[in-house]
Amino acid sequence: VTDPRSGSAQLEVDQLDPQIALMIDSLKPGAISQPQVFKQPTGELSTRIVLLKSRTEPHKANLKDDYSKVKNVAKAQKEQETLETWLQEKLPTYYLKIDPEYRDCEGLKRWQAAAGVE
């Protein structure tokens, strides 16, 4: 099982399907679970067997053990900053019409200010 967002094989328990989390709870690294029948999103019944390759003890994030996570967070922050900068630069040159129903929306206040909407 890999994290679909990062592609990492290191997953936190809260990212797992609850049934898989229960399966691996009693497994030791290198152990294989008993077959388990489960229902796929399509409604079909399937069977899964889980091999627990390794278990990482909880720890504070560090570059040695969590490089891919730190890299993904830094990349996401950089993308967000770049988008914000671009928006702040472009908004004054665009016409922005906000439906009166949403004029008091806190999430739109900064867009209104940047676009000169009163």
VEXFI-617535 format. One record per atom (N, C-alpha, C): residue in three letters; x negated, y, z negated. Coordinates in steps of 0.1 Angstrom, whole numbers, padded with zeros to 4 digits, always signed. Each point is the difference from the previous one (the first is absolute). Layout:
ALAXYZ;...
//
This chain:
VAL-0009-0012+0000;VAL+0009+0012+0000;VAL-0009+0012+0000;THR+0003+0010+0008;THR-0007+0012+0001;THR+0009+0012-0002;ASP-0005+0011-0004;ASP+0007+0012-0002;ASP+0003+0006+0014;PRO+0012+0001+0005;PRO+0003+0005+0013;PRO-0005+0014+0003;ARG-0001+0008-0011;ARG-0004+0014+0002;ARG-0015+0001+0002;SER-0007-0007-0008;SER-0015+0001+0000;SER-0007-0011+0007;GLY+0007-0012+0001;GLY-0007-0011+0006;GLY-0008-0008-0010;SER-0001+0005-0012;SER-0008-0006-0011;SER+0006-0013-0005;ALA-0008-0009-0003;ALA+0004-0013-0006;ALA+0002+0001-0015;GLN-0005+0012-0006;GLN+0001+0002-0014;GLN+0013+0007-0002;LEU+0009-0007-0008;LEU+0013+0006-0002;LEU+0003+0001-0015;GLU+0007+0009-0004;GLU+0004+0001-0014;GLU+0013-0008-0002;VAL+0002-0005-0012;VAL+0012-0008-0002;VAL+0013+0006+0004;ASP+0001+0013-0003;ASP+0013+0007+0003;ASP+0002+0002+0015;GLN-0010-0003+0009;GLN+0001+0000+0014;GLN+0005-0013+0006;LEU+0000-0010-0008;LEU+0004-0014+0004;LEU+0015-0002-0001;ASP+0005-0009+0008;ASP+0013-0005-0001;ASP+0001-0006-0014;PRO+0011+0002-0008;PRO+0001-0005-0013;PRO-0002-0015-0001;GLN+0004-0008+0010;GLN-0001-0014-0001;GLN-0015-0004+0002;ILE-0007+0007+0008;ILE-0015-0003+0002;ILE-0007+0004-0013;ALA+0004+0011-0006;ALA-0007+0004-0013;ALA+0002-0011-0010;LEU+0012-0006-0001;LEU+0002-0011-0010;LEU-0008-0012+0004;MET-0001-0003+0013;MET-0008-0011+0004;MET-0015+0001-0004;ILE-0006+0012+0002;ILE-0014+0002-0003;ILE-0003+0002-0014;ASP+0010+0003-0008;ASP-0002+0003-0014;ASP-0007-0011-0008;SER+0003-0012+0004;SER-0006-0012-0007;SER-0011-0006+0007;LEU-0003+0005+0012;LEU-0011-0006+0008;LEU-0014+0006-0004;LYS-0010-0009+0001;LYS-0014+0005-0002;LYS-0006+0002+0014;PRO-0010+0008+0001;PRO-0006+0002+0013;PRO-0005-0013+0006;GLY+0004-0002+0013;GLY-0003-0012+0008;GLY+0011-0010-0001;ALA+0010+0002-0008;ALA+0011-0009-0002;ALA+0011+0002+0011;ILE+0007-0010+0003;ILE+0011+0000+0010;ILE+0013-0002-0007;SER+0010+0008+0003;SER+0014-0001-0006;SER+0007-0012+0005;GLN+0011-0004-0007;GLN+0009-0009+0006;GLN+0008+0006+0011;PRO+0005-0007+0010;PRO+0008+0006+0010;PRO+0013+0006-0006;GLN+0003+0012+0006;GLN+0012+0007-0005;GLN+0009+0004+0012;VAL+0013-0003-0001;VAL+0009+0003+0011;VAL+0005+0014-0003;PHE+0000+0008+0011;PHE+0005+0014-0002;PHE+0007+0004+0013;LYS+0008+0011-0002;LYS+0008+0005+0012;LYS-0007+0011+0006;GLN-0002+0000+0013;GLN-0006+0011+0007;GLN+0010+0011+0002;PRO-0004+0012+0004;PRO+0009+0011+0002;PRO+0011-0003+0011;THR-0004-0010+0009;THR+0009-0004+0011;THR+0011-0009-0005;GLY-0002-0005-0012;GLY+0010-0010-0006;GLY-0005-0014+0001;GLU-0010-0003+0008;GLU-0005-0013+0001;GLU-0007-0005-0013;LEU+0001-0013-0002;LEU-0008-0005-0012;LEU-0014-0004+0005;SER-0010+0002-0008;SER-0013-0003+0003;SER-0007-0005-0013;THR-0012-0006+0002;THR-0007-0005-0011;THR-0014+0007+0000;ARG-0005+0004-0012;ARG-0013+0006-0001;ARG-0008-0007-0011;ILE-0013+0000+0003;ILE-0010-0006-0010;ILE-0010+0011-0001;VAL-0004+0003-0012;VAL-0009+0012-0003;VAL-0013-0006-0005;LEU-0011+0005+0006;LEU-0014-0002-0005;LEU-0005+0013-0006;LEU-0003-0001-0013;LEU-0005+0012-0007;LEU-0015+0000+0001;LYS-0005+0009+0009;LYS-0015+0000+0003;LYS-0007+0005-0012;SER+0004+0012-0006;SER-0006+0005-0011;SER+0009+0009-0008;ARG-0003+0003-0012;ARG+0008+0009-0008;ARG-0010+0011-0006;THR+0004+0012+0002;THR-0008+0011-0005;THR+0007+0006-0013;GLU-0008+0001-0010;GLU+0005+0005-0013;GLU+0003+0015+0002;PRO+0009+0005-0007;PRO+0003+0015+0000;PRO-0012+0008-0004;HIS-0002+0011+0007;HIS-0012+0008-0002;HIS+0003+0014+0005;LYS-0008+0010-0004;LYS+0001+0013+0005;LYS-0006+0000+0014;ALA+0006+0007+0009;ALA-0004+0001+0014;ALA-0014+0004+0001;ASN-0008-0006+0009;ASN-0014+0004+0002;ASN-0003-0003+0015;LEU-0010+0006+0005;LEU-0003-0002+0014;LEU-0005-0014+0004;LYS-0006-0006-0009;LYS-0005-0014+0002;LYS+0011-0010+0003;ASP+0010+0001-0009;ASP+0011-0010+0000;ASP+0012+0005+0008;ASP+0002+0013+0002;ASP+0012+0005+0005;ASP-0002+0010+0012;TYR-0011-0003+0007;TYR-0004+0010+0011;TYR+0011+0002+0010;SER+0007-0011+0005;SER+0010+0002+0010;SER+0012+0008-0005;LYS+0004-0002-0013;LYS+0011+0008-0006;LYS-0004+0014-0001;VAL-0012+0003-0005;VAL-0005+0014-0001;VAL-0001+0006+0013;LYS-0005-0007+0010;LYS-0001+0005+0014;LYS+0014+0004+0006;ASN+0010-0009-0002;ASN+0013+0002+0005;ASN+0007+0012-0007;VAL-0002+0002-0013;VAL+0006+0011-0007;VAL-0007+0013+0005;ALA-0013+0000+0001;ALA-0007+0012+0005;ALA+0004+0004+0014;LYS+0002-0010+0009;LYS+0004+0002+0014;LYS+0014+0006+0000;ALA+0009-0005-0008;ALA+0014+0005-0001;ALA+0000+0014-0005;GLN-0008+0003-0010;GLN-0001+0014-0005;GLN-0005+0009+0011;LYS-0010-0004+0007;LYS-0006+0009+0011;LYS+0010+0002+0011;GLU+0008-0011+0004;GLU+0010+0002+0010;GLU+0011+0009-0005;GLN+0004-0001-0012;GLN+0010+0009-0006;GLN-0005+0015+0001;GLU-0012+0002-0005;GLU-0006+0014+0000;GLU+0000+0005+0015;THR-0004-0008+0009;THR-0001+0004+0014;THR+0013+0004+0005;LEU+0010-0008-0003;LEU+0014+0003+0005;LEU+0005+0012-0007;GLU-0002+0002-0013;GLU+0004+0013-0007;GLU-0006+0012+0007;THR-0013-0001+0002;THR-0007+0011+0007;THR+0005+0003+0013;TRP+0003-0010+0008;TRP+0006+0002+0013;TRP+0013+0006+0000;LEU+0009-0005-0010;LEU+0013+0006-0001;LEU+0000+0015-0004;GLN-0009+0003-0010;GLN-0001+0014-0005;GLN-0005+0009+0012;GLU-0008-0005+0009;GLU-0005+0007+0011;GLU+0011+0002+0011;LYS+0008-0010+0002;LYS+0010+0000+0011;LYS+0013+0005-0004;LEU+0005-0001-0012;LEU+0013+0004-0004;LEU+0003+0014+0003;PRO-0009+0010-0002;PRO+0004+0014+0003;PRO+0003+0002+0015;THR-0004-0009+0009;THR+0002+0002+0014;THR+0012-0007+0005;TYR+0007-0007-0009;TYR+0012-0008+0004;TYR+0013+0007-0006;TYR+0011-0002+0007;TYR+0013+0004-0005;TYR+0005-0011-0009;LEU+0004+0003-0012;LEU+0004-0010-0009;LEU+0014+0004-0005;LYS+0010-0009+0003;LYS+0014+0003-0004;LYS+0003-0011-0010;ILE+0004+0004-0012;ILE+0004-0009-0011;ILE+0015+0002-0003;ASP+0007-0011+0001;ASP+0014+0000-0003;ASP+0002+0007-0014;PRO+0010+0009-0001;PRO+0003+0006-0013;PRO+0001-0010-0012;GLU+0005-0011+0003;GLU+0002-0010-0010;GLU-0013-0004-0007;TYR-0011+0001+0008;TYR-0013-0004-0005;TYR-0010+0011-0003;ARG+0005+0012+0000;ARG-0009+0012-0003;ARG-0006+0000-0013;ASP+0007-0006-0010;ASP-0005+0000-0014;ASP-0008-0013-0003;CYS-0003-0008+0010;CYS-0008-0012-0002;CYS-0014+0003-0003;GLU-0005-0005-0012;GLU-0013+0003-0004;GLU-0011-0005+0010;GLY+0002-0011+0006;GLY-0009-0005+0009;GLY-0002+0008+0013;LEU+0009+0009+0003;LEU-0001+0008+0012;LEU-0005+0014-0003;LYS-0001+0004-0013;LYS-0003+0014-0004;LYS-0014+0004+0007;ARG-0010-0008-0001;ARG-0013+0004+0006;ARG+0001+0001+0015;TRP+0008-0009+0006;TRP+0001+0001+0015;TRP+0007+0014+0004;GLN+0010+0003-0008;GLN+0007+0012+0002;GLN-0009+0012-0001;ALA-0008+0000-0011;ALA-0009+0011-0002;ALA-0011+0001+0011;ALA-0005-0011+0004;ALA-0010+0000+0011;ALA+0005+0004+0013;ALA+0013-0003+0003;ALA+0006+0004+0012;ALA+0007+0013+0000;GLY-0001+0007-0012;GLY+0006+0013-0001;GLY+0015+0000-0001;VAL+0006-0012-0004;VAL+0015-0001-0002;VAL+0003+0006-0014;GLU+0010+0008+0000;GLU+0004+0006-0013;GLU+0012-0007-0005;
//
